């Protein structure tokens, strides 16, 4: 039996003016939070080059697949980067695409407010030789059509891995809630939400706008928009736990999103 700790984390890019929570002020807390939980694989969203430069220096045990840059223009291009613990996993192959009608070009479709992308990596456990596919993405925050059509494109691109019966993990900031159309698309394709599979039923937020537990969504609805999804036709994945990590040192927060952490085993 092989263990795997997965994190999804919208880190809030380094170029935003977030007052006291500007990247230079919270970078130490951000890095310490990741190191404290020591995930084997991480799906990052909103990663600017400045964020990645810090991680390459301070998270030196990880290797990186940045994937295709997204957002509309320089210098605000971001990455849905995937990171993995190089002492446990090796990269077999990686790639990425933009969430649009022309996915091989930096482009947007379906009334998206921002150009969006997805990054994928096929990773292999060094000790067993077993492999899995990890895809990481960041869906649009405005257009529901872009979220739904982007989801359909992701599922289409994952079809070869699914047909090969390779275990698949999806991480991301999906900018929509459980029960939304995009969420149902993943569920209909056999993907399991690690948070609910771990037995959680309470409504919670993962976005908190640098307010922590004081944050109240408007309208006051559940705002769990960051998910870890798994799919394995042979049912070899077991979801042992899933946690929303709320580490903070107010007024500083690692990000304006809480990272989500899942512990999996693969038989």
VOLUM-935800 format. One record per residue: residue in one letter; x, y, z of N, C-alpha, C, O in turn. Coordinates in steps of 0.001 Angstrom, whole numbers, plus 500000, padded with zeros to 6 digits. Layout:
<recs>
aXYZXYZXYZXYZ;...
</recs>
This chain:
<recs>
x500850498810500000500000500000500000500888501243500000501829501339500787;x500583502193499115501386503397498945500583504618499374499417504760499008;x501203505490500143500533506697500620500847507872499711501871507900499028;x499949508831499718500153510051498941499428511190499641498232511096499914;x500147512259499928499540513461500500499474514525499408500488514892498813;x498256515013499158497980515944498059497529517273498639496723517308499570;x498043518360498096497604519697498484497166520470497251497829520412496215;x496059521192497351495706522213496372495750523555497078495265523699498201;x496348524556496393496622525814497091496636526963496092497550527080495275;x495615527808496168495650529096495477496456530030496367495998530435497435;x497659530365495919498622531027496799498534532546496757499244533223497500;x497663533101495891497551534543495699498899535103495230499852535218496001;x498941535445493947500192535792493292500975536912493967500434537697494746;x502257536959493646503191537867494300503027539316493876503560540204494541;x502305539588492787502272540942492235501066541770492680500913542915492254;x500221541210493519499042541950493963499368542837495166500191542474496007;x498724543992495241498895544893496376497835544560497414496717545070497359;x498193543705498356497241543211499354497509543799500732497253543153501748;x498028545034500767498224545694502049499160544907502938500255544528502523;x498729544663504161499574543943505107499888542547504616500907541969504994;x499020541995503774499239540647503265499905540617501889499731539662501131;x500665541661501572501509541597500381502448540393500480502838539980501572;x502800539843499322503614538631499284504877538729500147505162537779500876;x505646539813500107506855539839500946506561539691502436507399539185503183;x505384540125502875505040540041504291504604538639504714504822538242505859;x503993537894503803503435536596504171504209535415503591503844534262503822;x505274535694502839505979534609502169506519533591503171506451532388502917;x507052534045504297507595533108505278506500532200505822506697530990505938;x505346532775506158504224531984506663503713531034505589503369529890505884;x503661531498504353503208530656503250504106529428503102503617528301503018;x505412529648503071506343528539502899506310527608504106506337526387503948;x506252528176505313506206527337506527504952526474506558504992525341507037;x503851526994506057502612526217506024502773525003505119502381523896505490;x503343525202503941503568524067503038504519523060503675504253521858503649;x505623523535504248506604522622504846506014521873506039506352520713506274;x505145522526506784504561521876507965503771520640507586503808519633508293;x503051520711506465502182519593506076502847518655505076502333517564504830;x503957519045504504504812518190503679504037517366502659504118516138502676;x503284518017501768502577517243500751503542516595499768504629517113499513;x503133515457499221503927514803498184503724515469496835504653515544496031;x502517515951496583502234516683495348501394517901495691500545517856496581;x501642518990494973500925520239495204500442520772493865501206520835492903;x499179521155493806498659521916492681498541523371493106497738523703493978;x499339524241492491499332525668492806498481526416491799498483526094490611;x497763527404492272497066528326491379497525529754491684497906530075492809;x497478530595490655497888532012490740499373532185491002499778533209491551;x500187531228490631501615531331490887502279532244489871502348531912488687;x502764533382490320503606534233489487505041533711489520505392532882490359;x505857534204488605507248533778488588507945534089489912508795533318490356;x507595535211490548508219535550491825507881534521492901508728534196493733;x506654534009492892506302532944493828507131531695493557507696531097494473;x507195531311492283507912530084491932509398530193492246510025529207492635;x509962531381492079511380531560492396511641531305493875512640530684494239;x510735531789494728510875531545496164510744530059496457511537529510497222;x509771529408495869509566527985496137510757527153495685511164526221496379;x511316527483494528512475526712494057513651526827495026514454525902495148;x513747527955495705514835528155496666514513527554498020515372526916498628;x513281527745498511512956527380499884512239526036500009512191525462501097;x511689525539498924511103524192498900511980523344497987511534522833496960;x513218523211498384514226522663497477514055521166497224514650520633496288;x513268520492498026513060519069497819512038518739496754511780517568496479;x511448519771496146510402519577495148510919519879493748511761520753493545;x510386519128492791510542519470491382509246520086490879508207519970491529;x509302520747489714508202521602489272507885521393487802508777521212486973;x506596521422487500506107521535486126505210522769486103504062522693486540;x505705523912485603504903525141485678503690525131484767502672525742485093;x503777524451483632502658524438482702502542525724481916503385526611482054;x501513525842481091501347527036480262500857528224481088499968528061481924;x501413529403480874500978530573481637499561530981481269499135530844480122;x498844531483482258497486531960482014497338533375482543498288533942483084;x496171533937482393495833535339482608496093536089481301496609535517480341;x495735537365481273495598538035479988496867538685479459497030538808478245;x497772539107480343498922539858479829500047539880480856499836539650482047;x501247540162480359502397540417481235502157541716482010501461542597481505;x502702541862483201503516540898483937502681539974484819503215539308485706;x501367539935484575500460539239485490500167537808485073499214537205485566;x500974537253484169500788535851483806501048534964485023501961535211485811;x500235533946485151500291533039486292500447531612485796500380531345484596;x500657530697486737500883529293486384500054528385487290499963528595488500;x499461527383486675498840526297487444499913525221487622499812524125487071;x500918525551488385502092524689488508501793523462489363500981523506490288;x502465522376489031502442521154489826503831520953490419504836521065489718;x503880520655491720505133520389492419505052518996493030503976518560493439;x506179518297493096506173516964493691507466516721494451508520517269494131;x507346515886495459508472515510496306509391514598495494509043513454495199;x510560515113495139511456514381494244512093513165494910512667512323494221;x512005513056496240512550511872496908511581510693496851511969509559497132;x510331510951496492509321509881496433508787509649495029508363508540494703;x508803510689494190508141510623492894509074511108491800509930511961492033;x508905510562490612509629511083489449508618511401488353507527510834488300;x509004512306487500508143512726486395508337511794485204509461511566484757;x507221511256484694507264510464483466507007511341482252507708511235481246;x506002512210482343505704513148481263504817514255481812504170514099482848;x504801515372481100503985516500481537503536517292480319504109517171479237;x502513518097480508502008518948479440500973519907479987500780520010481199;x500319520595479098499297521541479511498584522116478316498982521902477171;x497525522849478593496715523430477526495902524572478104495716524682479315;x495424525421477204494572526522477613493111526103477513492741525302476655;x492295526646478389490871526310478425490140527201477431489603528250477787;x490133526760476180489536527550475115489237526651473929489534525457473949;x488655527228472912488386526507471671489665526249470888489678525417469981;x490739526952471228492058526724470613493041526422471739493857527274472089;x492975525220472310493692524921473551495204524849473422495903524795474434;x495724524848472199497175524843472028497736526264471932498946526438471783;x496880527272472015497306528662471946496877529401473212495867529063473830;x497649530401473585497279531262474715496030532037474311496114533044473609;x494871531559474762493605532090474256492486531764475228492597530857476052;x491404532525475112490233532307475944488976532218475107488922532743473995;x487968531557475637486684531388474958485572531410475999485820531480477203;x484339531349475501483157531166476343482969532312477350482582532090478497;x483254533549476893483066534746477722483924534745478982483567535375479978;x485048534045478944485920534035480112486473535435480375486818536163479444;x486551535798481654487131537090482014488649537059481919489275538080481634;x489242535898482156490687535722482090491003534485481265490253533509481281;x492104534531480553492602533331479904493006532344480997493682532710481959;x492584531089480839492811530070481863493547528876481259493554528690480042;x494169528065482128494929526926481631494843525749482593494327525870483704;x495353524619482147495490523423482977496869522832482728497388522885481614;x497453522272483776498747521603483715498551520169484179497810519917485130;x499216519223483508499119517839483949500507517219484019501432517633483320;x500626516228484872501878515489485014501559514035485313500685513731486125;x502271513147484652502196511725485001503387511434485898504537511564485478;x503108511039487132504130510848488157504201509379488552503197508666488532;x505395508943488908505652507546489229506288507463490616507240508186490910;x505758506577491473506386506325492762507711505611492549507775504616491826;x508758506111493170510073505526492997510155504121493592510878503268493076;x509415503880494678509572502600495363508726501483494768509031500309494977;x507660501823494023506773500777493503506663500759491987506292499740491404;x506981501867491347506808501951489905505388502233489468505126502351488271;x504453502344490418503076502702490084503019504165489654503827504986490088;x502057504474488798501947505841488303500525506356488468499582505587488649;x500397507667488403499102508329488408499241509624487627500351510104487397;x498124510181487226498091511466486523497520512515487467496488512302488104;x498197513635487544497728514773488327497481515930487368498385516342486641;x496266516449487366495937517644486585495541518757487543494791518542488495;x496055519941487276495806521101488125495269522241487265495765522467486161;x494251522969487759493629524007486945493085525135487807493081525058489035;x492628526177487138492026527345487784490933527842486843491225528473485827;x489669527557487181488568527938486306488215529414486483488603530053487462;x487469529937485509487169531370485487486276531772486656485434530999487113;x486481532990487125485747533488488291484462534230487910483693534610488793;x484216534442486617483050535220486187482085534365485363480903534271485694;x482576533753484308481719533088483330481447531638483710482364530817483748;x480186531327483992479820529930484253480013529082483005480430527928483099;x479713529642481835479917528889480606481379528499480460481677527376480051;x482298529402480785483724529081480704484096527984481691484915527121481375;x483506528007482880483805526947483849483304525588483353484001524581483469;x482103525572482805481521524308482346482262523791481118482620522615481064;x482494524653480137483169524203478921484636523871479202485187522949478601;x485267524613480107486628524272480504486684522901481163487605522124480914;x485698522606482001485608521287482631485458520192481582486116519154481665;x484601520418480604484412519419479550485711519179478785486025518043478431;x486467520251478528487735520101477831488732519307478682489446518447478166;x488776519597479970489650518841480866489306517356480834490198516514480737;x488039517036480912487623515635480891487973514980479558488360513813479516;x487837515724478490488210515202477177489703514897477129490103513844476632;x490527515805477639491970515620477608492426514489478545493486513902478329;x491645514185479565491987513095480482491510511733479984491839510706480578;x490748511719478916490158510478478448491185509369478216490920508235478614;x492356509631477588493325508542477416493766507905478733493882506682478816;x494011508713479758494404508160481054493277507349481663493508506302482268;x492047507840481499490904507127482050490726505790481331490464504771481970;x490867505793480015490739504545479266491847503569479608491642502355479572;x493015504088479939494145503255480342493996502780481782494760501937482252;x493011503326482467492724502991483860493854503400484793494156502707485764;x494477504540484484495475505120485369494746505964486412493853506728486047;x495088505857487682494474506738488683494715508206488339495796508574487878;x493701509039488567493771510454488226493409511291489445492457510987490163;x494174512337489664493881513333490697493737514682490003494564515044489166;x492688515425490350492512516790489859492513517724491063491805517494492043;x493314518773490976493295519821491985492983521139491302493217521299490104;x492452522086492072492223523382491462491399524316492310490777523935493302;x491424525559491871490467526574492301489413526603491202489671527079490097;x488229526093491510487202525920490500486222527083490445485368527135489560;x486339528015491382485503529215491389484020528898491298483244529688490761;x483629527757491815482207527402491912482066526408493050483050525853493539;x480859526198493450480589525454494666480213524007494372479825523685493249;x480324523138495362479783521796495200478311521854494790477531522642495326;x477955521013493842476595521033493308476438521877492070475402521803491408;x477442522688491729477388523494490517477465522592489289477761521402489400;x477195523170488112477209522373486887478583521767486640478679520592486288;x479650522546486818480996522006486616481275520864487583481842519844487190;x480888521022488825481082519973489828480354518702489416480895517603489535;x479134518854488933478359517688488520478985517009487306478913515787487175;x479597517786486420480276517195485258481385516254485712481515515143485198;x482178516701486671483236515830487181482638514588487845483124513476487634;x481584514775488645480970513642489335480401512634488349480527511426488545;x479774513133487290479195512232486301480268511438485564479986510380485000;x481486511944485569482605511254484934483308510308485900484319509696485554;x482774510192487099483321509258488073484303509844489057484918509099489820;x484473511175489066485397511779490013484733511943491375483551512270491483;x485534511704492406485076511744493790485703512950494483486901513198494346;x484909513679495208485356514827495993485971514306497286485273513724498116;x487272514512497460487959513959498625487381514485499931487358513767500931;x486914515730499934486414516324501173485150515610501656485039515256502830;x484208515404500748482987514713501155483238513222501356482621512603502222;x484144512638500559484448511218500723485093510935502072484991509824502592;x485757511940502641486375511786503959485357511928505091485717511829506264;x484090512160504745483022512186505740482575513552506184481754513660507095;x483095514619505564482703515969505964481356516336505342481115516079504162;x480496516930506138479187517365505644478926518849505911478015519426505318;x479704519469506787479460520872507131479829521783505965480757521496505209;x479100522869505832479420523885504838480589524721505352480586525189506490;x481582524897504492482800525610504877483255526481503720482810526316502584;x484145527405504027484758528247502998486204527818502786486878527389503723;x486667527937501563488107527840501317488668529194500896489857529441501099;x487868530067500326488267531455500071487843532287501273486727532146501773;x488746533162501738488415533944502936488863535391502853488711536129503827;x489421535831501705489720537251501470490632537855502529490477539023502887;x491583537070503034492506537517504082491763537931505355492238538777506113;x490599537328505580489839537597506801489725536386507706489226536496508826;x490175535244507241490109534052508063488691533671508415487789533738507580;x488502533273509649487187532784510080486144533889510158484951533605510264;x486576535146510108485616536254510135484948536470508785483982537228508699;x485430535831507739484894536050506394483486535478506267483215534349506679;x482599536280505690481242535835505383481005536029503901481068537160503419;x480734534959503155480491535115501719479260535958501456478318535978502250;x479281536653500331478096537386499886477727536891498499478551537009497592;x476537536343498279475533536050499298476012534972500259476966534253499960;x475353534852501422475860533943502452475630532478502087474728531827502613;x476457531978501184476385530588500771477754529961500956478759530660501086;x477783528644500966479042527937501087479990528372499974479574528560498830;x481243528527500311482223529040499361483411528075499283484561528512499240;x483137526773499264484202525772499130484475525592497647483873524754496976;x485397526403497158485653526449495724486961525768495343487285525668494159;x487717525299496333488987524614496088488789523132496404488413522770497519;x489047522280495411488728520858495550489922519989495207490821520387494466;x489903518786495772490759517679495351489823516557494914489021516060495705;x489933516173493668489079515143493089489927513942492697491065514102492256;x489382512743492853490100511538492459489200510651491614487977510650491759;x489839509897490730489112508907489937490020507706489722491175507844489318;x489475506519490000490224505291489805489229504170489560488555503705490479;x489148503744488309488156502740487928488272501439488696487274500755488924;x489491501095489096489679499855489853489493500045491354489625499095492125;x489192501246491760488936501568493164490122501205494052489955500642495133;x491330501540493574492529501297494369492816502457495305493498502288496316;x492297503642494974492466504801495841491580504670497067490408504307496961;x492136504961498214491359505096499441491640506472500014492799506838500208;x490591507240500287490745508585500840490693508477502357489637508228502940;x491836508666502980491948508484504421491509509727505187490919509616506261;x491790510908504644491457512152505339491502513297504346492183513222503323;x490777514348504653490837515579503866490582516741504812489610516738505567;x491451517723504767491450518813505743491572520153505036492325520285504071;x490840521135505510491051522524505098492001523152506108491682523259507292;x493159523563505635494240524026506510494053525516506780494144526335505865;x493792525862508040493503527259508362494606527914509179494334528793509998;x495850527494508963496986528124509642496994529629509364496746530053508236;x497273530419510373497305531877510220498038532490511400498136531901512477;x498545533677511165499133534500512225498551535899512041499266536816511636;x497240536074512339496557537342512040497370538543512515497906538531513623;x497465539578511685496697539785510451497267539092509221496757539299508120;x498317538268509374498906537608508224498262536244507985497952535507508921;x498072535933506705497551534648506273498449534129505151498998534923504386;x498604532817505043499420532288503945498922532717502571499716532894501647;x497608532882502435496984533304501180495576533775501498495143533736502650;x494858534224500461493441534552500657492561533329500456491340533422500581;x493159532187500146492490530884500143493154530007501190494351530138501446;x492376529109501800492965528046502597493439526932501670492727526576500731;x494616526377501908494954525156501183494090523988501656493634523955502799;x493879523043500764493151521818501088494127520663500969494913520593500024;x494071519755501937495036518665502051494290517339502112493343517203502887;x494693516372501319494077515050501332495158513984501478496209514056500840;x494887513005502318495758511839502478495106510646501793493996510243502142;x495807510090500818495297508973500025496213507775500206497392507918500529;x495654506599499994496453505403499838496069504740498526494928504841498075;x497021504071497929496792503341496690497272501913496903498447501675497182;x496354500971496769496705499563496969497424499019495739497802497848495712;
</recs>
